[in-house]
Amino acid sequence: MTNNPTVDAAGTAEVDGTAEVDGSIGIFDSGVGGLTVLRQIQAVMPHENLLYFADQAHVPYGPRPDGEVQRFSLEISRFLIKHGAKIIIVACNTASAAALNYLRSAMAEVAFVGMEPAIKPGAGETQHGRVGVLATVGTFDSQRYASLMTRFARKVTVYEDPCLGLVEQIEAGELDSPETKRILNDALIPMSGENVDTLVLGCTHYPFVLPLIKQLAGPGVSVIDPAPAVARQTRRVLGERNLLIRSDSRGTLTSFTSGDPENFANSIRKLLGFQMPVSQAIWKSGTLTIS
């Protein structure tokens, strides 16, 4: 087995390393998108402590160079470990594509679970051999995505759209605004014209507009959100490492943002329907400190 697990389209992982059972599941994203993963992890493992980091000072990651995303991801991972993370979920497709291999090399003792667009499940589910993928530019341009296409999309036609501006709309809480509808219509109408019957969400932000996506795509289109599979995979990884928490108490929820903590707390309440303590972490000369 190799160090550090990553979820792939087949839902597999490999693990190694050591950590504390009572530590937290560390989760990070460029912003609120990874909360879709946190929500599923909490549902599957309600007794686990969850530690979330939103790098809102740098959102979105999609247009950024790989090297920049790698530097951010490494420092955030170090920050999460420092604050008690026993495993790290890279709850961002762009960061997984750009930085996961880099993280595995730089932090070989740490277990990681990463994101990948569900190309394989999408190819298996389509009835017409036509799959739509909604993801960021960074994900589409990555070697990891190209590998998924080579392995699993040879017998289907894939239509791609980066939904430019959608991450920013979701970060602003605009889940059903005219601009959000326009962005999604621009992506989905051409796919509908090509008889796409399966949509893959390749960005963790996008499930927050899942009701709108389903409404605009129509009843005949299946939509695949990878977050539930990531939660199950996280549980499996922790179980293999004997790191599942031994408690009947509800796990704690803690979060940090490199943006505005009050705004992020408001976003959590709006998107998840509950409150979570939020602290601010500030980037200084490439490192994170608590304000």
Steps between C-alpha positions, in 0.01 A plus 500: 500500500607859441479801728199730519159403366314675223146436383492424130216431262493139616488601867830336595775610737828396653616598846800525729629714788400567863269746677295547819160331523341796677633748247288678242417432139666796329321632192603785273383683192548841343170606652156367590498215246659246732209546739308267267756233594496594869121462499524146366785402734298623797201293385709184465717553811311725743736419789813623322650843567513711185750778427437712191720755323368739233773683311272787405793737464587308183162381369453381230785256445386405149689766301818484713826331388567152640807617692301763684225254595767256617655759731162593645402135546823405674482785750130435569573130556777588744262740675232231534748244635624759751141541618439130551400351164548122481411486130460771236223519243595713201138601440579687182528344155741768381732457799483121469591520133783749552640405838404154622808321367714786627344469847550124502869553430551788742299351790547126458393429859157661455189330360322701231166445329464693178230585248464395138214554254286186493569418135481124551159505677375749241610279213332203667172679563434673168238340281587692184878498531507877560636645824529863606772612741481826693838585652757779521760587240771373734335160522441470125862593427647252748687180430274320746191589299671397176580164656137450603387576148747251352404225742124536523357719222610317187152366428303815579492857375582756767387863489683742728422843640697696764196705607715813521390720789292234675742450789494873567118503493483218753760666722278809498197292599331557165354152460193591299577841352448596135877498443537153650217376278664659197834329569333163539272545200801589285655169605194276499303610193771389252535171688125447487516554126757219480272261692721490809323288761761493779674793668814469712568776754877548499517788748399477866330839481249383239284269720378812679309586182392141439126584520546766233712268285231231517229752420682638198628164373159334519365176651670270250852597606687322779739714708797344681632672814822330622477629859314196645761266353779713649337474844476122473859481383615712793329263741665201333845661517460587867376148572799343327733716709306434824430873525121502531414688818376290794226719639121524505514879525430730211826613338620858519496742207774759458589716204751754379491740209767717347219738406240675715389273788162668547414460132613138506292428811198650321572280198510189719163587654348563158648199323494237777229629731707496819768704672870420520774686686717692252846642561713703263837388373719752320754436227836661586800439276354172377408360842177497699458657843190544714395862531 
